Amino acid sequence: MTWVRWFLLGLVAGLAGLGAWWRLDHASQGIAADFVQQFDSATLRRPAPDVFTVGPVTIGSASRPSISVRQPSRIAWDVTIPNNAWMEAELALQEDAWTISGDGVMFRVGISLDGRYDELVARVVNPHHVTEDRGWVPVAVDLSPYAGRAVSLVFNTASGLEGDNRAGDLAVWGAPRLVTR
């Protein structure tokens, strides 16, 4: 019976240690930058600040704090990338666009650093032709190679792959943020 007592004591100690490690490891997780809340601090808003709309957008039954735009655009924030950082966002076209025959919207995310541009995301969302795009399309990019660096994080929208077809280009950046994991 003594071995059972030692086994149970070891099991309890091991589980307690695992719990403490998990809390310490995950305590630093969180949102480092909420770009919807920090919209006014964007260092670049093209073609003009008034083409952007900030507020909640509902796609399907899911609502997200969002930045919406109805034409090709570029918006950027100057940030210092923390350790273990990821860029997360959900891409969508407003539901009004789903029935408009167009070529979708090309969403791009990149980092401008030391005179170069590194493209991290290039994704066309086209809910008129691709039923899987009728909802929020999550994207996440590991930014740890840029940790500690001051960069410009750039979000672009453009017409889809068929030239400059802007029919139904009602782009939405859902909950764009910089998180630490």
Backbone as JSON Lines, residues from 0, in Angstrom:
{"i":0,"aa":"M","n":[0.81,-1.2,0.0],"ca":[0.0,0.0,0.0],"c":[0.85,1.26,0.0]}
{"i":1,"aa":"T","n":[2.07,1.15,0.48],"ca":[2.94,2.31,0.52],"c":[3.24,2.81,-0.89]}
{"i":2,"aa":"W","n":[3.43,1.9,-1.84],"ca":[3.72,2.32,-3.2],"c":[2.54,3.07,-3.82]}
{"i":3,"aa":"V","n":[1.32,2.71,-3.46],"ca":[0.13,3.4,-3.97],"c":[0.11,4.84,-3.46]}
{"i":4,"aa":"R","n":[0.44,5.01,-2.18],"ca":[0.47,6.34,-1.59],"c":[1.52,7.2,-2.3]}
{"i":5,"aa":"W","n":[2.72,6.64,-2.53],"ca":[3.78,7.38,-3.23],"c":[3.38,7.68,-4.68]}
{"i":6,"aa":"F","n":[2.72,6.72,-5.31],"ca":[2.26,6.93,-6.68],"c":[1.27,8.09,-6.74]}
{"i":7,"aa":"L","n":[0.3,8.08,-5.85],"ca":[-0.71,9.15,-5.82],"c":[-0.08,10.49,-5.48]}
{"i":8,"aa":"L","n":[0.86,10.51,-4.54],"ca":[1.54,11.74,-4.19],"c":[2.32,12.28,-5.4]}
{"i":9,"aa":"G","n":[3.01,11.39,-6.11],"ca":[3.75,11.8,-7.32],"c":[2.81,12.3,-8.41]}
{"i":10,"aa":"L","n":[1.68,11.62,-8.57],"ca":[0.69,12.03,-9.57],"c":[0.15,13.43,-9.26]}
{"i":11,"aa":"V","n":[-0.2,13.68,-8.01],"ca":[-0.71,14.99,-7.61],"c":[0.36,16.06,-7.82]}
{"i":12,"aa":"A","n":[1.6,15.77,-7.41],"ca":[2.68,16.75,-7.59],"c":[2.93,17.02,-9.08]}
{"i":13,"aa":"G","n":[2.9,15.98,-9.88],"ca":[3.1,16.14,-11.32],"c":[2.0,16.98,-11.96]}
{"i":14,"aa":"L","n":[0.76,16.72,-11.6],"ca":[-0.36,17.5,-12.14],"c":[-0.29,18.95,-11.67]}
{"i":15,"aa":"A","n":[0.1,19.17,-10.42],"ca":[0.24,20.54,-9.92],"c":[1.33,21.28,-10.68]}
{"i":16,"aa":"G","n":[2.46,20.6,-10.92],"ca":[3.54,21.21,-11.69],"c":[3.12,21.51,-13.12]}
{"i":17,"aa":"L","n":[2.4,20.59,-13.73],"ca":[1.91,20.8,-15.09],"c":[0.96,22.0,-15.15]}
{"i":18,"aa":"G","n":[0.08,22.11,-14.15],"ca":[-0.85,23.25,-14.1],"c":[-0.11,24.57,-13.92]}
{"i":19,"aa":"A","n":[0.89,24.58,-13.06],"ca":[1.67,25.81,-12.85],"c":[2.42,26.2,-14.12]}
{"i":20,"aa":"W","n":[3.01,25.22,-14.79],"ca":[3.71,25.5,-16.04],"c":[2.76,26.07,-17.08]}
{"i":21,"aa":"W","n":[1.57,25.48,-17.21],"ca":[0.61,25.94,-18.21],"c":[0.18,27.38,-17.92]}
{"i":22,"aa":"R","n":[-0.07,27.69,-16.64],"ca":[-0.48,29.06,-16.29],"c":[0.63,30.05,-16.61]}
{"i":23,"aa":"L","n":[1.86,29.72,-16.27],"ca":[2.98,30.63,-16.56],"c":[3.18,30.78,-18.06]}
{"i":24,"aa":"D","n":[3.08,29.68,-18.79],"ca":[3.31,29.7,-20.23],"c":[2.23,30.49,-20.96]}
{"i":25,"aa":"H","n":[1.0,30.42,-20.47],"ca":[-0.12,31.06,-21.15],"c":[-0.53,32.39,-20.54]}
{"i":26,"aa":"A","n":[0.09,32.78,-19.43],"ca":[-0.27,34.04,-18.78],"c":[0.05,35.23,-19.65]}
{"i":27,"aa":"S","n":[1.08,35.12,-20.48],"ca":[1.49,36.25,-21.31],"c":[0.73,36.32,-22.62]}
{"i":28,"aa":"Q","n":[-0.17,35.37,-22.88],"ca":[-0.95,35.44,-24.1],"c":[-1.91,36.61,-24.04]}
{"i":29,"aa":"G","n":[-2.13,37.2,-25.18],"ca":[-3.1,38.28,-25.19],"c":[-2.99,39.1,-26.45]}
{"i":30,"aa":"I","n":[-3.78,40.12,-26.5],"ca":[-3.8,41.01,-27.66],"c":[-2.77,42.1,-27.43]}
{"i":31,"aa":"A","n":[-1.78,42.14,-28.31],"ca":[-0.74,43.17,-28.23],"c":[-1.2,44.44,-28.94]}
{"i":32,"aa":"A","n":[-2.01,44.29,-29.98],"ca":[-2.55,45.46,-30.7],"c":[-3.88,45.07,-31.34]}
{"i":33,"aa":"D","n":[-4.91,45.83,-31.05],"ca":[-6.22,45.65,-31.65],"c":[-6.36,46.76,-32.69]}
{"i":34,"aa":"F","n":[-6.23,46.4,-33.98],"ca":[-6.16,47.42,-35.03],"c":[-7.5,48.1,-35.29]}
{"i":35,"aa":"V","n":[-8.6,47.5,-34.9],"ca":[-9.88,48.2,-35.01],"c":[-9.91,49.34,-33.99]}
{"i":36,"aa":"Q","n":[-9.52,49.04,-32.75],"ca":[-9.48,50.08,-31.73],"c":[-8.42,51.13,-32.03]}
{"i":37,"aa":"Q","n":[-7.36,50.74,-32.71],"ca":[-6.27,51.66,-33.02],"c":[-6.35,52.21,-34.45]}
{"i":38,"aa":"F","n":[-7.54,52.2,-35.02],"ca":[-7.7,52.66,-36.4],"c":[-7.17,54.08,-36.59]}
{"i":39,"aa":"D","n":[-7.47,54.97,-35.67],"ca":[-7.05,56.37,-35.81],"c":[-5.54,56.55,-35.76]}
{"i":40,"aa":"S","n":[-4.83,55.57,-35.22],"ca":[-3.37,55.68,-35.15],"c":[-2.68,55.04,-36.35]}
{"i":41,"aa":"A","n":[-3.44,54.58,-37.33],"ca":[-2.83,54.02,-38.54],"c":[-1.98,55.1,-39.2]}
{"i":42,"aa":"T","n":[-0.79,54.73,-39.62],"ca":[0.13,55.7,-40.21],"c":[-0.13,55.91,-41.69]}
{"i":43,"aa":"L","n":[-0.95,55.05,-42.28],"ca":[-1.26,55.16,-43.7],"c":[-2.69,54.7,-43.92]}
{"i":44,"aa":"R","n":[-3.49,55.52,-44.6],"ca":[-4.86,55.16,-44.96],"c":[-5.11,55.66,-46.37]}
{"i":45,"aa":"R","n":[-4.99,54.76,-47.34],"ca":[-5.18,55.15,-48.73],"c":[-6.36,54.41,-49.33]}
{"i":46,"aa":"P","n":[-7.07,54.99,-50.25],"ca":[-6.79,56.24,-50.92],"c":[-7.11,57.48,-50.09]}
{"i":47,"aa":"A","n":[-7.97,57.32,-49.06],"ca":[-8.28,58.44,-48.16],"c":[-8.9,57.83,-46.9]}
{"i":48,"aa":"P","n":[-8.73,58.49,-45.76],"ca":[-9.28,57.94,-44.52],"c":[-10.79,57.71,-44.56]}
{"i":49,"aa":"D","n":[-11.52,58.51,-45.34],"ca":[-12.98,58.39,-45.33],"c":[-13.52,57.2,-46.12]}
{"i":50,"aa":"V","n":[-12.68,56.41,-46.8],"ca":[-13.18,55.22,-47.51],"c":[-13.32,54.03,-46.56]}
{"i":51,"aa":"F","n":[-12.82,54.18,-45.34],"ca":[-12.89,53.1,-44.36],"c":[-14.07,53.33,-43.41]}
{"i":52,"aa":"T","n":[-14.69,52.23,-43.0],"ca":[-15.75,52.27,-42.0],"c":[-15.34,51.33,-40.88]}
{"i":53,"aa":"V","n":[-15.41,51.82,-39.66],"ca":[-15.02,51.03,-38.5],"c":[-16.27,50.72,-37.67]}
{"i":54,"aa":"G","n":[-16.46,49.45,-37.34],"ca":[-17.6,49.06,-36.52],"c":[-17.87,47.59,-36.67]}
{"i":55,"aa":"P","n":[-18.8,47.07,-35.9],"ca":[-19.1,45.64,-35.97],"c":[-19.74,45.28,-37.31]}
{"i":56,"aa":"V","n":[-19.35,44.12,-37.84],"ca":[-19.94,43.58,-39.07],"c":[-20.36,42.15,-38.77]}
{"i":57,"aa":"T","n":[-21.57,41.8,-39.21],"ca":[-22.08,40.45,-39.03],"c":[-22.05,39.73,-40.36]}
{"i":58,"aa":"I","n":[-21.39,38.58,-40.36],"ca":[-21.34,37.7,-41.52],"c":[-21.92,36.38,-41.04]}
{"i":59,"aa":"G","n":[-22.97,35.9,-41.72],"ca":[-23.68,34.74,-41.17],"c":[-24.29,35.18,-39.86]}
{"i":60,"aa":"S","n":[-24.02,34.47,-38.82],"ca":[-24.53,34.86,-37.5],"c":[-23.42,35.34,-36.58]}
{"i":61,"aa":"A","n":[-22.21,35.5,-37.13],"ca":[-21.05,35.88,-36.3],"c":[-20.67,37.33,-36.55]}
{"i":62,"aa":"S","n":[-20.64,38.11,-35.47],"ca":[-20.29,39.52,-35.56],"c":[-18.85,39.72,-35.09]}
{"i":63,"aa":"R","n":[-18.12,40.6,-35.79],"ca":[-16.73,40.91,-35.44],"c":[-16.53,42.42,-35.47]}
{"i":64,"aa":"P","n":[-15.69,42.95,-34.58],"ca":[-15.26,44.35,-34.74],"c":[-14.45,44.4,-36.03]}
{"i":65,"aa":"S","n":[-14.72,45.38,-36.88],"ca":[-14.16,45.3,-38.23],"c":[-13.78,46.65,-38.8]}
{"i":66,"aa":"I","n":[-12.98,46.55,-39.86],"ca":[-12.66,47.68,-40.72],"c":[-13.14,47.29,-42.11]}
{"i":67,"aa":"S","n":[-14.09,48.06,-42.64],"ca":[-14.67,47.77,-43.96],"c":[-14.19,48.81,-44.96]}
{"i":68,"aa":"V","n":[-14.11,48.39,-46.21],"ca":[-13.69,49.29,-47.28],"c":[-14.36,48.86,-48.58]}
{"i":69,"aa":"R","n":[-14.75,49.84,-49.41],"ca":[-15.49,49.54,-50.63],"c":[-14.68,49.78,-51.9]}
{"i":70,"aa":"Q","n":[-13.39,49.89,-51.78],"ca":[-12.53,50.08,-52.95],"c":[-11.11,49.64,-52.61]}
{"i":71,"aa":"P","n":[-10.25,49.5,-53.61],"ca":[-8.86,49.12,-53.3],"c":[-8.28,50.06,-52.26]}
{"i":72,"aa":"S","n":[-7.54,49.48,-51.32],"ca":[-7.1,50.29,-50.19],"c":[-5.79,49.76,-49.61]}
{"i":73,"aa":"R","n":[-5.22,50.6,-48.78],"ca":[-4.02,50.23,-48.02],"c":[-4.11,50.95,-46.68]}
{"i":74,"aa":"I","n":[-3.85,50.19,-45.63],"ca":[-3.81,50.76,-44.3],"c":[-2.63,50.11,-43.57]}
{"i":75,"aa":"A","n":[-1.91,50.91,-42.78],"ca":[-0.72,50.39,-42.11],"c":[-0.57,50.97,-40.72]}
{"i":76,"aa":"W","n":[0.05,50.18,-39.87],"ca":[0.37,50.6,-38.51],"c":[1.85,50.36,-38.29]}
{"i":77,"aa":"D","n":[2.51,51.31,-37.64],"ca":[3.9,51.13,-37.24],"c":[3.88,50.49,-35.85]}
{"i":78,"aa":"V","n":[4.49,49.32,-35.74],"ca":[4.49,48.58,-34.48],"c":[5.86,47.95,-34.27]}
{"i":79,"aa":"T","n":[6.16,47.69,-33.02],"ca":[7.32,46.87,-32.68],"c":[6.78,45.48,-32.37]}
{"i":80,"aa":"I","n":[7.29,44.49,-33.07],"ca":[6.76,43.13,-32.96],"c":[7.27,42.49,-31.65]}
{"i":81,"aa":"P","n":[6.34,42.09,-30.77],"ca":[6.77,41.43,-29.53],"c":[7.19,39.97,-29.8]}
{"i":82,"aa":"N","n":[7.81,39.37,-28.81],"ca":[8.15,37.94,-28.92],"c":[6.89,37.11,-29.04]}
{"i":83,"aa":"N","n":[6.97,36.02,-29.78],"ca":[5.86,35.08,-29.95],"c":[4.61,35.73,-30.55]}
{"i":84,"aa":"A","n":[4.8,36.71,-31.41],"ca":[3.66,37.45,-31.98],"c":[3.11,36.77,-33.23]}
{"i":85,"aa":"W","n":[1.82,36.9,-33.39],"ca":[1.09,36.44,-34.57],"c":[0.16,37.56,-35.01]}
{"i":86,"aa":"M","n":[-0.01,37.7,-36.32],"ca":[-1.05,38.57,-36.86],"c":[-2.24,37.65,-37.12]}
{"i":87,"aa":"E","n":[-3.39,38.05,-36.61],"ca":[-4.62,37.3,-36.84],"c":[-5.68,38.25,-37.38]}
{"i":88,"aa":"A","n":[-6.49,37.74,-38.29],"ca":[-7.63,38.5,-38.81],"c":[-8.61,37.51,-39.43]}
{"i":89,"aa":"E","n":[-9.79,38.0,-39.7],"ca":[-10.78,37.22,-40.43],"c":[-11.22,38.06,-41.61]}
{"i":90,"aa":"L","n":[-11.14,37.46,-42.79],"ca":[-11.44,38.16,-44.03],"c":[-12.86,37.84,-44.46]}
{"i":91,"aa":"A","n":[-13.51,38.8,-45.09],"ca":[-14.86,38.55,-45.59],"c":[-15.23,39.61,-46.6]}
{"i":92,"aa":"L","n":[-16.27,39.3,-47.36],"ca":[-16.97,40.3,-48.16],"c":[-18.35,40.41,-47.54]}
{"i":93,"aa":"Q","n":[-18.85,41.64,-47.45],"ca":[-20.17,41.84,-46.87],"c":[-21.2,41.01,-47.64]}
{"i":94,"aa":"E","n":[-22.2,40.53,-46.94],"ca":[-23.19,39.62,-47.53],"c":[-23.86,40.21,-48.76]}
{"i":95,"aa":"D","n":[-23.98,41.53,-48.84],"ca":[-24.57,42.17,-50.03],"c":[-23.79,41.82,-51.29]}
{"i":96,"aa":"A","n":[-22.51,41.52,-51.16],"ca":[-21.66,41.24,-52.32],"c":[-21.77,39.8,-52.81]}
{"i":97,"aa":"W","n":[-22.35,38.92,-52.03],"ca":[-22.36,37.51,-52.39],"c":[-23.15,37.22,-53.66]}
{"i":98,"aa":"T","n":[-24.11,38.06,-54.0],"ca":[-24.92,37.83,-55.19],"c":[-24.45,38.65,-56.39]}
{"i":99,"aa":"I","n":[-23.41,39.44,-56.21],"ca":[-22.89,40.28,-57.29],"c":[-21.79,39.51,-58.02]}
{"i":100,"aa":"S","n":[-21.97,39.35,-59.33],"ca":[-20.98,38.61,-60.11],"c":[-19.72,39.45,-60.26]}
{"i":101,"aa":"G","n":[-18.7,39.07,-59.53],"ca":[-17.42,39.77,-59.6],"c":[-16.3,38.76,-59.45]}
{"i":102,"aa":"D","n":[-15.11,39.26,-59.26],"ca":[-13.96,38.36,-59.12],"c":[-13.43,38.33,-57.69]}
{"i":103,"aa":"G","n":[-14.2,38.84,-56.74],"ca":[-13.78,38.82,-55.35],"c":[-12.79,39.92,-55.02]}
{"i":104,"aa":"V","n":[-12.18,39.79,-53.86],"ca":[-11.22,40.78,-53.38],"c":[-9.93,40.04,-53.0]}
{"i":105,"aa":"M","n":[-8.8,40.62,-53.41],"ca":[-7.5,40.12,-53.0],"c":[-7.12,40.83,-51.71]}
{"i":106,"aa":"F","n":[-6.96,40.06,-50.64],"ca":[-6.5,40.59,-49.37],"c":[-5.01,40.27,-49.26]}
{"i":107,"aa":"R","n":[-4.24,41.26,-48.88],"ca":[-2.8,41.07,-48.69],"c":[-2.39,41.67,-47.35]}
{"i":108,"aa":"V","n":[-1.47,40.99,-46.69],"ca":[-0.86,41.5,-45.46],"c":[0.64,41.35,-45.64]}
{"i":109,"aa":"G","n":[1.37,42.4,-45.29],"ca":[2.82,42.33,-45.4],"c":[3.49,43.2,-44.37]}
{"i":110,"aa":"I","n":[4.79,43.07,-44.35],"ca":[5.62,43.87,-43.44],"c":[6.59,44.68,-44.26]}
{"i":111,"aa":"S","n":[6.63,45.97,-43.97],"ca":[7.61,46.86,-44.59],"c":[8.69,47.1,-43.54]}
{"i":112,"aa":"L","n":[9.94,46.79,-43.94],"ca":[11.05,46.84,-43.0],"c":[12.34,47.08,-43.76]}
{"i":113,"aa":"D","n":[13.1,48.07,-43.33],"ca":[14.42,48.34,-43.92],"c":[14.36,48.49,-45.45]}
{"i":114,"aa":"G","n":[13.32,49.15,-45.95],"ca":[13.22,49.42,-47.37],"c":[12.74,48.25,-48.22]}
{"i":115,"aa":"R","n":[12.32,47.17,-47.59],"ca":[11.78,46.04,-48.36],"c":[10.39,45.7,-47.84]}
{"i":116,"aa":"Y","n":[9.65,44.98,-48.67],"ca":[8.3,44.56,-48.32],"c":[8.25,43.04,-48.38]}
{"i":117,"aa":"D","n":[7.87,42.41,-47.26],"ca":[7.71,40.95,-47.2],"c":[6.22,40.65,-47.18]}
{"i":118,"aa":"E","n":[5.73,39.99,-48.23],"ca":[4.32,39.63,-48.26],"c":[4.09,38.38,-47.42]}
{"i":119,"aa":"L","n":[3.13,38.45,-46.5],"ca":[2.85,37.36,-45.58],"c":[1.56,36.62,-45.93]}
{"i":120,"aa":"V","n":[0.58,37.34,-46.46],"ca":[-0.72,36.77,-46.82],"c":[-1.12,37.33,-48.17]}
{"i":121,"aa":"A","n":[-1.6,36.47,-49.05],"ca":[-2.23,36.88,-50.31],"c":[-3.37,35.9,-50.52]}
{"i":122,"aa":"R","n":[-4.61,36.37,-50.34],"ca":[-5.76,35.48,-50.38],"c":[-6.93,36.18,-51.05]}
{"i":123,"aa":"V","n":[-7.47,35.56,-52.11],"ca":[-8.68,36.07,-52.74],"c":[-9.88,35.47,-52.01]}
{"i":124,"aa":"V","n":[-10.82,36.33,-51.67],"ca":[-12.1,35.9,-51.09],"c":[-13.16,36.24,-52.12]}
{"i":125,"aa":"N","n":[-13.9,35.22,-52.57],"ca":[-14.87,35.39,-53.65],"c":[-16.13,34.58,-53.35]}
{"i":126,"aa":"P","n":[-16.99,35.09,-52.46],"ca":[-18.17,34.32,-52.06],"c":[-19.21,34.12,-53.17]}
{"i":127,"aa":"H","n":[-19.15,34.9,-54.24],"ca":[-20.1,34.7,-55.33],"c":[-19.83,33.38,-56.03]}
{"i":128,"aa":"H","n":[-18.57,33.03,-56.19],"ca":[-18.19,31.81,-56.9],"c":[-17.69,30.68,-56.0]}
{"i":129,"aa":"V","n":[-17.27,30.99,-54.78],"ca":[-16.71,29.99,-53.87],"c":[-17.56,29.97,-52.59]}
{"i":130,"aa":"T","n":[-18.39,28.96,-52.46],"ca":[-19.31,28.93,-51.33],"c":[-18.59,28.87,-49.99]}
{"i":131,"aa":"E","n":[-17.37,28.3,-49.94],"ca":[-16.61,28.25,-48.69],"c":[-16.2,29.65,-48.22]}
{"i":132,"aa":"D","n":[-16.24,30.63,-49.11],"ca":[-15.9,32.01,-48.76],"c":[-17.1,32.79,-48.23]}
{"i":133,"aa":"R","n":[-18.24,32.12,-48.04],"ca":[-19.43,32.78,-47.5],"c":[-19.43,32.7,-45.99]}
{"i":134,"aa":"G","n":[-18.54,33.45,-45.42],"ca":[-18.37,33.49,-43.97],"c":[-17.04,34.16,-43.69]}
{"i":135,"aa":"W","n":[-16.63,34.12,-42.44],"ca":[-15.34,34.67,-42.05],"c":[-14.25,33.68,-42.46]}
{"i":136,"aa":"V","n":[-13.21,34.16,-43.1],"ca":[-12.08,33.34,-43.51],"c":[-10.9,33.71,-42.61]}
{"i":137,"aa":"P","n":[-10.55,32.83,-41.67],"ca":[-9.48,33.17,-40.72],"c":[-8.09,33.08,-41.37]}
{"i":138,"aa":"V","n":[-7.23,34.02,-41.0],"ca":[-5.82,33.97,-41.38],"c":[-4.99,34.26,-40.13]}
{"i":139,"aa":"A","n":[-3.85,33.6,-40.05],"ca":[-2.93,33.82,-38.94],"c":[-1.51,33.64,-39.47]}
{"i":140,"aa":"V","n":[-0.62,34.55,-39.09],"ca":[0.75,34.51,-39.56],"c":[1.69,34.67,-38.38]}
{"i":141,"aa":"D","n":[2.66,33.78,-38.29],"ca":[3.68,33.85,-37.24],"c":[4.64,34.99,-37.56]}
{"i":142,"aa":"L","n":[4.74,35.95,-36.67],"ca":[5.63,37.1,-36.87],"c":[6.91,37.0,-36.05]}
{"i":143,"aa":"S","n":[7.17,35.85,-35.45],"ca":[8.36,35.73,-34.59],"c":[9.67,36.02,-35.3]}
{"i":144,"aa":"P","n":[9.81,35.83,-36.64],"ca":[11.07,36.24,-37.27],"c":[11.33,37.76,-37.18]}
{"i":145,"aa":"Y","n":[10.3,38.53,-36.87],"ca":[10.43,39.99,-36.8],"c":[10.44,40.49,-35.35]}
{"i":146,"aa":"A","n":[10.5,39.59,-34.38],"ca":[10.43,39.97,-32.97],"c":[11.48,41.02,-32.62]}
{"i":147,"aa":"G","n":[11.02,42.04,-31.9],"ca":[11.9,43.11,-31.45],"c":[12.15,44.18,-32.5]}
{"i":148,"aa":"R","n":[11.63,43.99,-33.7],"ca":[11.87,44.94,-34.79],"c":[10.71,45.92,-34.92]}
{"i":149,"aa":"A","n":[11.03,47.17,-35.23],"ca":[10.02,48.18,-35.54],"c":[9.69,48.04,-37.02]}
{"i":150,"aa":"V","n":[8.43,47.75,-37.33],"ca":[8.01,47.49,-38.7],"c":[6.75,48.28,-39.0]}
{"i":151,"aa":"S","n":[6.39,48.29,-40.26],"ca":[5.09,48.78,-40.67],"c":[4.29,47.56,-41.13]}
{"i":152,"aa":"L","n":[3.18,47.27,-40.44],"ca":[2.32,46.14,-40.79],"c":[1.25,46.68,-41.72]}
{"i":153,"aa":"V","n":[1.24,46.16,-42.96],"ca":[0.44,46.73,-44.04],"c":[-0.68,45.78,-44.44]}
{"i":154,"aa":"F","n":[-1.91,46.3,-44.49],"ca":[-3.09,45.55,-44.94],"c":[-3.56,46.18,-46.25]}
{"i":155,"aa":"N","n":[-3.66,45.36,-47.31],"ca":[-4.08,45.85,-48.62],"c":[-5.31,45.1,-49.1]}
{"i":156,"aa":"T","n":[-6.17,45.8,-49.84],"ca":[-7.23,45.13,-50.6],"c":[-7.14,45.61,-52.03]}
{"i":157,"aa":"A","n":[-7.47,44.7,-52.95],"ca":[-7.47,45.02,-54.37],"c":[-8.51,44.13,-55.04]}
{"i":158,"aa":"S","n":[-8.79,44.43,-56.3],"ca":[-9.7,43.58,-57.06],"c":[-9.13,42.18,-57.12]}
{"i":159,"aa":"G","n":[-9.99,41.21,-57.39],"ca":[-9.57,39.81,-57.48],"c":[-8.62,39.58,-58.63]}
{"i":160,"aa":"L","n":[-8.63,38.4,-59.18],"ca":[-7.63,37.99,-60.16],"c":[-7.97,38.32,-61.6]}
{"i":161,"aa":"E","n":[-9.14,38.9,-61.85],"ca":[-9.56,39.18,-63.23],"c":[-9.37,40.65,-63.61]}
{"i":162,"aa":"G","n":[-8.27,41.24,-63.24],"ca":[-8.02,42.64,-63.59],"c":[-8.6,43.57,-62.56]}
{"i":163,"aa":"D","n":[-9.27,44.6,-63.05],"ca":[-9.8,45.64,-62.15],"c":[-11.31,45.56,-62.07]}
{"i":164,"aa":"N","n":[-11.86,44.36,-61.89],"ca":[-13.3,44.17,-61.74],"c":[-13.67,44.47,-60.3]}
{"i":165,"aa":"R","n":[-14.28,45.62,-60.05],"ca":[-14.6,46.04,-58.68],"c":[-16.04,45.73,-58.28]}
{"i":166,"aa":"A","n":[-16.75,44.97,-59.11],"ca":[-18.14,44.63,-58.77],"c":[-18.16,43.81,-57.48]}
{"i":167,"aa":"G","n":[-18.9,44.28,-56.52],"ca":[-19.05,43.55,-55.26],"c":[-17.84,43.57,-54.35]}
{"i":168,"aa":"D","n":[-16.93,44.51,-54.55],"ca":[-15.74,44.58,-53.72],"c":[-16.04,45.29,-52.39]}
{"i":169,"aa":"L","n":[-16.74,44.59,-51.53],"ca":[-17.14,45.13,-50.22],"c":[-16.33,44.41,-49.15]}
{"i":170,"aa":"A","n":[-15.05,44.73,-49.08],"ca":[-14.09,44.01,-48.23],"c":[-14.25,44.35,-46.76]}
{"i":171,"aa":"V","n":[-13.98,43.33,-45.92],"ca":[-14.05,43.5,-44.48],"c":[-12.84,42.81,-43.84]}
{"i":172,"aa":"W","n":[-12.11,43.57,-43.03],"ca":[-11.06,43.01,-42.17],"c":[-11.71,42.78,-40.82]}
{"i":173,"aa":"G","n":[-12.0,41.55,-40.47],"ca":[-12.63,41.23,-39.19],"c":[-11.6,41.03,-38.1]}
{"i":174,"aa":"A","n":[-11.73,41.79,-37.03],"ca":[-10.9,41.68,-35.83],"c":[-9.41,41.55,-36.14]}
{"i":175,"aa":"P","n":[-8.85,42.45,-36.96],"ca":[-7.41,42.36,-37.21],"c":[-6.64,42.75,-35.94]}
{"i":176,"aa":"R","n":[-5.65,41.91,-35.61],"ca":[-4.96,42.13,-34.33],"c":[-3.58,41.48,-34.35]}
{"i":177,"aa":"L","n":[-2.79,41.95,-33.43],"ca":[-1.47,41.38,-33.17],"c":[-1.59,40.7,-31.81]}
{"i":178,"aa":"V","n":[-1.34,39.4,-31.75],"ca":[-1.47,38.66,-30.51],"c":[-0.15,38.0,-30.15]}
{"i":179,"aa":"T","n":[0.0,37.7,-28.89],"ca":[1.15,36.89,-28.45],"c":[0.63,35.56,-27.98]}
{"i":180,"aa":"R","n":[1.37,34.53,-28.3],"ca":[0.95,33.16,-27.92],"c":[1.97,32.56,-27.0]}
